[in-house]
Amino acid sequence: MSTPTGTSAPRRKRFGQHFLHDPTVLENIAAAIGPQSSDRVVEIGPGRGALTRLLLEAGGGALDAIEIDRDLVALLRTELHEYPRFVLHEVDALKFDFTRLANERGGRLRVVGNLPYNISTPLLFHLLDHAAAIEDLHIMLQREVIARMAAQPDEDDYGRLTIIGPGAFKPPPRVWSAVARLTVRPEPLFAVSPHFAKVVASAFSHRRKTLRNSLRGLVSLEQIESCGLDPGARPETFAPQAFNDLARTLDSGTPVPDSDTSASNA
């Protein structure tokens, strides 16, 4: 995430690169991760290797790094060749098979990364596809994204681990950043419907609409009411379980009544 002493590599704008260089911030992140000898750490986008080196020096087990930039790959291989536990994968993180790596390493992974802002959302969903292979994540994102991830239904107060200003990066981004620690549950809180993602995406595609209107054509008024939910409320007032309840009404394949899809907007 930063430049080791005496080394450099060109920044490629298409990869959304901003290299973290503040030593205090780097040390705090490494301390928060606290790698142990039994851990299997995976760093997404090691950049110029500043955090990577701290994690390697802290001990721990295998450390796999995923980097797509060929110039940074060459730099990292030169700078970190003395660490036998360091394994570098030159590949797009969006195409990386985290489940296969977990099987190869013999256990769940601890994922670390200063995620490129331009691919952060699809990358998070890609990681969710491999949730069973992941123990926890320590990820840096735009502060607003972290706030949304940590928000509780209908609350303005958000939980944050670390807030990091633009000056901690080279070049400075135009946003503030935050680091979040996410622990993956061994089992989900509820059995997730195969329609869950579709219902959530539809509900939040127009955040100011009521639940009934945002789900129009997908979930009927009768289905919403059968879940004990107010169709006139906005989606952001409901907990995840509520959206799963709505999704489960679609599992039987019952079509939405035409009368509901033709109703006027509220």
C-alpha positions in Angstrom: 0.0 0.0 0.0 3.0 2.3 0.2 6.6 2.5 -1.0 9.4 0.6 0.7 12.5 2.6 1.3 14.3 3.4 -2.0 11.8 1.8 -4.3 9.0 3.1 -6.6 6.6 1.9 -9.2 4.4 3.9 -11.6 0.8 4.4 -10.6 -1.7 3.2 -13.1 -4.9 5.3 -13.0 -7.1 2.5 -14.5 -6.5 0.4 -11.4 -7.7 3.2 -9.0 -4.4 3.1 -7.1 -3.8 5.3 -4.0 -0.9 4.0 -2.0 -1.1 4.3 1.7 2.1 5.7 3.1 1.4 7.0 6.6 3.5 4.7 8.9 1.2 5.2 12.0 -1.9 4.2 10.0 -0.1 1.2 8.6 1.1 0.1 12.0 -2.3 0.5 13.5 -3.9 -1.6 10.7 -1.2 -4.3 11.1 -1.8 -4.4 14.9 -5.6 -4.7 14.4 -5.1 -7.7 12.1 -2.6 -9.3 14.5 -1.6 -12.3 12.3 -1.0 -15.5 14.2 1.1 -18.5 13.3 -1.9 -20.5 12.3 -3.5 -17.8 10.1 -3.8 -17.8 6.4 -3.7 -14.2 5.3 -4.6 -12.9 1.9 -3.9 -9.3 0.9 -5.8 -7.9 -2.0 -3.8 -5.2 -3.8 -0.5 -5.1 -1.8 0.6 -2.1 -3.9 4.2 -1.3 -3.1 4.3 -3.6 -0.1 4.3 -1.4 2.9 1.5 -3.3 4.8 2.7 -6.6 3.4 6.1 -6.2 4.9 4.6 -5.3 8.3 2.4 -8.4 8.2 5.3 -10.6 7.3 7.5 -9.2 10.0 4.7 -9.7 12.6 4.9 -13.4 12.0 2.0 -15.6 11.2 1.4 -18.3 8.6 1.2 -18.1 4.8 0.7 -14.7 3.3 -0.8 -14.7 -0.2 -1.0 -11.5 -2.1 -3.2 -10.7 -5.2 -1.9 -8.0 -7.5 -2.9 -7.3 -11.1 -0.4 -4.5 -11.9 2.6 -6.2 -13.6 5.0 -3.3 -12.6 4.0 -3.8 -8.9 4.3 -7.5 -9.2 7.9 -7.1 -10.4 8.6 -4.7 -7.6 7.1 -7.0 -4.9 9.1 -10.0 -6.1 12.3 -8.0 -5.8 11.5 -6.4 -2.5 10.0 -9.3 -0.6 11.9 -12.3 -2.0 13.5 -12.9 1.3 10.2 -14.0 2.9 9.5 -17.7 2.2 6.0 -17.4 3.4 5.1 -14.7 0.8 3.3 -16.0 -2.3 2.3 -13.6 -5.0 -0.6 -14.1 -7.4 -0.6 -12.0 -10.6 -4.3 -12.0 -11.2 -7.5 -9.9 -11.1 -9.0 -10.2 -7.6 -12.5 -10.3 -9.2 -11.5 -13.6 -10.9 -9.6 -15.1 -8.0 -10.9 -18.4 -6.5 -10.7 -17.8 -2.7 -12.4 -21.1 -2.0 -9.7 -23.0 -3.8 -6.9 -21.2 -2.0 -8.6 -21.9 1.3 -8.6 -25.6 0.4 -5.0 -25.4 -0.6 -4.0 -23.6 2.6 -6.0 -26.0 4.8 -8.5 -23.5 6.4 -10.4 -20.3 6.2 -8.7 -17.1 5.0 -8.1 -13.8 6.7 -8.6 -11.2 3.9 -6.9 -7.8 4.0 -7.0 -5.0 1.5 -7.0 -1.4 0.5 -9.7 -2.1 -2.0 -9.7 -0.1 -5.2 -12.7 2.2 -5.0 -13.6 1.7 -8.7 -14.3 -2.0 -8.1 -15.1 -2.2 -4.4 -18.7 -3.1 -4.8 -18.3 -6.0 -7.2 -15.3 -7.2 -5.3 -17.2 -7.3 -2.0 -19.9 -9.4 -3.7 -17.3 -11.7 -5.2 -15.9 -12.2 -1.7 -19.4 -12.9 -0.4 -19.6 -15.7 -3.0 -16.7 -17.3 -1.2 -17.9 -16.5 2.4 -17.6 -20.1 3.6 -13.8 -19.9 2.8 -13.3 -16.6 4.7 -12.8 -16.1 8.5 -12.6 -12.3 8.5 -11.9 -9.2 6.5 -9.9 -6.0 7.3 -10.7 -3.7 4.4 -10.2 -0.1 3.6 -13.0 1.7 1.6 -14.5 5.1 1.2 -15.9 6.2 4.5 -19.4 6.5 3.2 -19.3 2.9 2.0 -18.1 1.7 5.4 -20.9 3.8 7.1 -23.5 2.1 4.9 -22.2 -1.3 5.6 -22.2 -0.7 9.4 -25.6 1.1 9.5 -28.5 -0.4 11.4 -32.0 0.0 10.1 -33.3 3.5 10.3 -30.3 4.8 12.2 -28.0 7.8 11.5 -25.2 6.6 13.8 -22.6 4.4 12.1 -19.8 2.3 13.7 -16.3 2.7 12.3 -12.9 1.2 13.2 -10.6 3.8 11.8 -11.0 7.0 9.9 -8.2 8.0 7.5 -7.7 11.3 5.7 -6.6 11.8 2.1 -3.1 12.9 3.2 -2.3 9.4 4.3 -2.1 8.3 0.6 0.0 9.0 -2.4 -1.6 10.5 -4.5 -4.2 11.8 -2.1 -7.7 10.7 -3.1 -10.6 13.1 -3.1 -12.4 11.2 -0.3 -11.9 10.1 3.3 -11.4 6.4 4.0 -12.2 4.0 6.7 -11.0 0.6 7.8 -13.6 -2.0 8.8 -13.2 -5.4 10.5 -15.8 -7.9 9.3 -16.1 -11.3 10.9 -17.8 -13.9 8.7 -20.3 -16.1 10.6 -19.8 -19.8 10.3 -23.5 -20.0 9.6 -25.8 -17.2 8.4 -28.4 -15.8 10.9 -31.2 -17.2 8.7 -31.5 -19.6 5.7 -31.0 -17.3 2.8 -33.5 -17.5 -0.1 -32.2 -17.7 -3.6 -34.3 -14.6 -4.4 -32.7 -12.6 -1.5 -30.2 -10.6 -3.6 -32.8 -9.8 -6.3 -35.3 -8.5 -3.8 -32.7 -6.3 -2.0 -31.4 -4.9 -5.3 -34.9 -4.0 -6.4 -35.8 -2.5 -3.0 -32.9 -0.2 -3.0 -32.8 0.8 -6.6 -35.0 3.8 -5.8 -34.3 4.5 -2.1 -37.0 7.2 -1.7 -39.8 4.9 -2.9 -42.1 2.9 -0.6 -41.5 -0.8 -0.3 -44.6 -1.5 -2.4 -43.4 0.7 -5.3 -39.8 -0.3 -5.2 -40.8 -4.0 -5.5 -43.6 -3.5 -8.0 -43.7 -6.3 -10.5 -41.6 -8.5 -8.3 -43.5 -8.9 -5.0 -47.2 -8.2 -4.6 -49.0 -6.1 -2.0 -50.5 -9.3 -0.6 -47.1 -10.9 -0.3 -45.7 -7.9 1.5 -48.6 -7.8 3.9 -48.3 -11.6 4.5 -44.8 -10.9 5.9 -46.2 -8.5 8.4 -44.5 -5.5 6.7 -45.9 -2.0 6.0 -46.0 -1.6 2.2 -46.0 2.1 2.6 -42.7 2.2 4.5 -39.4 2.8 2.9 -36.9 0.0 2.4 -34.2 1.4 4.6 -36.4 0.9 7.7 -36.3 -2.9 7.4 -33.8 -5.4 8.8 -32.2 -8.0 6.4 -34.5 -10.7 7.8 -37.5 -8.8 6.4 -36.1 -8.9 2.9 -35.4 -12.6 3.2 -39.0 -13.1 4.3 -40.1 -11.3 1.2 -37.7 -13.3 -1.0 -39.1 -16.6 0.4 -42.6 -15.6 -0.9 -41.1 -16.0 -4.3 -39.5 -19.4 -3.8 -42.7 -21.2 -4.7 -42.7 -19.5 -8.1 -46.1 -17.9 -7.7 -46.5 -15.0 -10.2 -47.2 -11.5 -9.0 -50.9 -10.5 -9.7 -51.4 -8.2 -12.6 -53.6 -5.9 -10.5 -50.6 -5.1 -8.3 -48.2 -4.3 -11.2 -50.7 -1.8 -12.7 -51.4 0.1 -9.5 -50.6 3.8 -9.4 -47.4 5.0 -7.8 -47.5 6.1 -4.2 
